[in-house]
Every structure is written in C-alpha cells, then in structure tokens.
Amino acid sequence: MRSVDVTIGVPDSTADAVYDRVKEFARYPDLAPVVRSVTVHEISEVEETSDWEVYFRNGILRWTESDHLDRQALTITFTQLDGDFESFAGTWRITVARDEVRVGFSAEFDFGIPSLAGILDPVAERVIKETIARVVLGLFPAGSVVGDEALARAVAARPAEPLPPVPATQAG
C-alpha cells in the first residue's frame, strides 16, 4: 500500500469557501489536463458517487468512488467502489493555519500487482501528487504547495499541458 499527502496553502479565503470549491469534482478536468473526466452522481447532501478517468502512462485509469461530504468537519472522505486500483481511499481536509486556509489531501492506493509495484507505484504517486497540486492551484491561483519543495518545483517547472487523446486500443 502506497500513501500520498499533499498540502496547499490558500491565502485570503475562508475555510467554508475553500471547501465549497474543492468539492466541485466535475470541474477538475478543466484544471488539470491529466484528469480526463469526472461525473458526479449526487445521492444526498452528504453522499455522492463519482466516476473518474485519469490519463496514466499509456492508458487511462478508471474508477468509481463513494464520497462522503462532512461540511461541519470540512472533510470529504472517499473510497473506491470499483475500478483499476485494488484499493484507493483517502480524505480531503480543509483547515486553518495561521493566516491561510490549507487544503490537505491524503490517500492510500494499491494496484494489487506486487510484481509491478516497484514500477507503477512511484509513477502513480508522482501523478497523483502533481494532479492534486495542479487542481487545487487551478482552483486557487494564489495558493502554494506547503512542506514539499520537490512537488512545488515539479508543478512550477512543468505547467500542465493538454495531453493527446489516447487511441481506443490503449484506452482499456
């Protein structure tokens, strides 16, 4: 099981306003080209499912997750219901630290292919971290990566560019 943690500081905003924007998953493809699509299915004010497609290596990762929205705690927890990971679960957490609001994303994932873990897991970790950072910085352009200089440099050095479509034979 591999874990990923990303924190983005957002100045000049409120925790409630940041939470409201972060939970708009359907906007993510416009913010990070690696996110091909997100379709949200609202079940109630606090529960939804979302279908995700993300470009990964030479194909597309797909999964459906259950999202639990807790506005009072300013958290969104998710668990994969079906998809390309053997397991994928995590939490979005909005907090206030000093003079900024922080968007924290933490997740654990496992592809369930031990023989390829050494190859796939580091690539997936990098893609997830960079994608989350780009999405949040797309939502809040004045934001900055907190506590991960390598991620901050990677996001600054390689601005998100649209990816070419994946041929149908590779789409999976």
Legacy VTK file of the C-alpha trace (Angstrom):
# vtk DataFile Version 3.0
C-alpha trace
ASCII
DATASET POLYDATA
POINTS 172 float
0.000 0.000 0.000
1.398 3.364 -1.042
0.377 6.678 0.525
0.213 10.204 -0.852
-0.017 13.502 1.036
-0.380 16.963 -0.487
-0.972 20.275 1.288
-1.735 23.548 -0.461
-1.951 26.861 1.400
-4.650 29.254 0.207
-4.387 32.910 1.291
-7.234 35.402 1.503
-10.117 32.951 1.741
-12.349 31.282 4.282
-12.392 27.586 5.095
-16.051 27.319 4.033
-15.377 28.942 0.657
-12.382 26.664 0.041
-14.403 23.579 0.977
-17.207 24.576 -1.401
-14.763 24.844 -4.300
-12.776 21.683 -3.542
-15.909 19.528 -3.561
-16.709 20.548 -7.169
-15.061 17.432 -8.627
-16.755 17.839 -12.025
-14.601 20.967 -12.603
-11.311 19.081 -12.204
-10.835 18.183 -15.903
-10.729 21.910 -16.685
-7.986 22.419 -14.086
-5.640 19.508 -14.788
-5.488 18.009 -18.285
-4.415 14.648 -16.859
-7.963 14.357 -15.457
-9.931 13.203 -18.491
-13.395 13.255 -16.886
-15.278 13.261 -13.605
-19.004 12.565 -13.425
-20.705 13.182 -10.081
-23.917 11.403 -9.032
-25.488 13.104 -6.017
-27.225 10.740 -3.610
-27.860 13.248 -0.816
-26.335 16.415 0.635
-23.659 14.318 2.314
-23.214 11.357 -0.028
-22.378 11.010 -3.706
-20.565 8.741 -6.080
-18.166 9.943 -8.737
-16.765 8.271 -11.846
-13.171 9.219 -12.671
-10.963 8.825 -15.753
-7.333 9.924 -15.454
-4.576 9.596 -18.056
-1.833 7.316 -16.711
1.216 6.091 -18.603
-0.087 4.842 -21.975
-3.706 4.452 -20.987
-6.490 5.614 -18.729
-7.153 4.761 -15.089
-10.856 4.442 -14.313
-12.665 4.098 -11.022
-15.900 4.884 -9.230
-15.715 6.166 -5.686
-18.088 6.830 -2.849
-17.653 10.358 -1.494
-18.844 11.324 1.988
-19.093 15.101 2.450
-18.929 16.443 6.017
-19.382 20.197 5.815
-19.187 20.671 9.582
-15.801 18.917 9.793
-14.740 20.350 6.398
-13.755 16.897 5.144
-14.514 14.720 2.160
-13.666 11.045 2.533
-13.632 8.734 -0.451
-13.352 5.016 -1.089
-13.120 3.278 -4.428
-16.179 1.134 -5.138
-14.979 -0.277 -8.447
-12.093 0.316 -10.797
-8.489 -0.158 -11.773
-6.974 0.044 -8.305
-7.274 -2.900 -5.962
-7.864 -0.279 -3.286
-7.945 3.521 -3.267
-9.213 5.616 -0.347
-8.470 8.937 1.257
-9.542 12.271 2.664
-9.680 15.907 1.677
-9.348 18.065 4.809
-9.747 21.845 4.976
-8.063 23.531 7.963
-6.964 26.991 9.039
-3.278 27.548 9.803
-2.028 30.998 10.750
-3.153 33.383 8.034
-4.206 30.869 5.389
-6.592 28.034 4.723
-4.945 24.693 3.980
-6.232 22.048 1.625
-4.896 18.683 2.718
-5.249 15.593 0.545
-4.163 12.194 1.795
-4.765 8.832 0.171
-3.622 5.242 0.128
-3.652 3.132 -3.001
-2.695 -0.318 -4.176
-2.834 -1.646 -7.723
-2.772 -5.226 -6.428
0.080 -6.247 -8.726
3.042 -6.916 -6.411
5.410 -7.765 -9.272
4.890 -4.292 -10.816
4.607 -2.259 -7.602
8.198 -1.046 -7.873
7.458 0.395 -11.314
3.812 1.524 -11.113
3.591 2.828 -7.547
6.241 5.579 -7.764
4.809 6.808 -11.079
1.262 6.773 -9.687
2.399 8.587 -6.541
4.001 11.349 -8.617
0.990 11.640 -10.951
-1.485 11.791 -8.055
0.535 14.404 -6.152
1.107 16.616 -9.194
-2.514 16.284 -10.322
-3.892 17.220 -6.901
-1.500 20.173 -6.659
-2.467 21.414 -10.137
-6.180 21.049 -9.431
-6.022 22.946 -6.149
-3.745 25.624 -7.605
-6.167 25.883 -10.519
-8.990 26.467 -8.060
-6.867 28.921 -6.040
-4.149 30.516 -8.231
-2.688 32.452 -5.286
-2.090 29.187 -3.396
1.209 27.423 -2.833
2.468 23.939 -2.034
3.275 23.539 1.672
6.020 21.269 3.010
7.063 19.572 -0.245
9.695 21.542 -2.143
10.096 18.816 -4.779
6.381 18.935 -5.579
6.396 22.748 -5.647
9.321 22.698 -8.118
7.727 19.986 -10.259
4.431 21.836 -10.567
6.191 25.141 -11.308
8.675 23.606 -13.765
6.176 21.591 -15.767
2.996 23.555 -16.237
0.046 21.377 -17.073
-0.347 20.864 -20.802
-3.215 19.158 -22.540
-2.445 15.534 -23.276
-3.129 13.997 -26.664
-6.095 11.633 -26.845
-5.278 8.015 -26.150
-6.073 5.716 -29.086
-9.077 3.469 -28.419
-6.875 0.356 -28.406
-4.981 1.750 -25.399
-7.977 3.151 -23.552
-8.606 -0.095 -21.921
LINES 1 173
172 0 1 2 3 4 5 6 7 8 9 10 11 12 13 14 15 16 17 18 19 20 21 22 23 24 25 26 27 28 29 30 31 32 33 34 35 36 37 38 39 40 41 42 43 44 45 46 47 48 49 50 51 52 53 54 55 56 57 58 59 60 61 62 63 64 65 66 67 68 69 70 71 72 73 74 75 76 77 78 79 80 81 82 83 84 85 86 87 88 89 90 91 92 93 94 95 96 97 98 99 100 101 102 103 104 105 106 107 108 109 110 111 112 113 114 115 116 117 118 119 120 121 122 123 124 125 126 127 128 129 130 131 132 133 134 135 136 137 138 139 140 141 142 143 144 145 146 147 148 149 150 151 152 153 154 155 156 157 158 159 160 161 162 163 164 165 166 167 168 169 170 171
